Amino acid sequence: TGLIATTSSGGLVRLQGDVLMPRIDGKRYLEATLNITGIQDRLGPSLYRAIPPDGEEIQTSRWPAVDSSRGELLAGLGAEGNIDYSGRIKLNKTGPDQFDFTFMMSDGSIRPDVNLSKTLEEAGMSWPAEFQLSMCTAELRVTESELQMRSFQGHRAGGIVRGSGLMDETTGSNQLELYFRNIQLEEYMVN
């Protein structure tokens, strides 16, 4: 049961859950627990815009009218591909809002733009815009405080890149592990 819809990219989404509007001290508040499952969707601007802002951004954000930093990061990667996802959003009057989503990408590509370099440099990482990947697969977990890349694999000119990583906003730590196999050394990698 629940609400079933087709996304602008042709994916199927099911929305289930509870939405309550309790009255507390004479005021109405919104409390909700929503379970969202999507299959056969595509990465793109609509999905990037759906990613909520982090704790610091939420105070000044005009989301969803403006992309969150997480959405901008994925857009900057130029990530495209098929995606399945599932997760839960919990809006709560008595505590912070929570969300926890898992995304599975297949048949994807990564074509970073120039602005991504600035964003990654601020996080202590880098990715040259010229380094593009195809036939990508990935599993990501996104919560209100972290972005975890559980697994990633992409191909480039007969070589393979595998990786995993974590951006944790609670501790401020960032880690990224990449493994390269048969990747040709190119000029922008040396300089």
Disulfide bonds with the S-S distance in Angstrom:
none
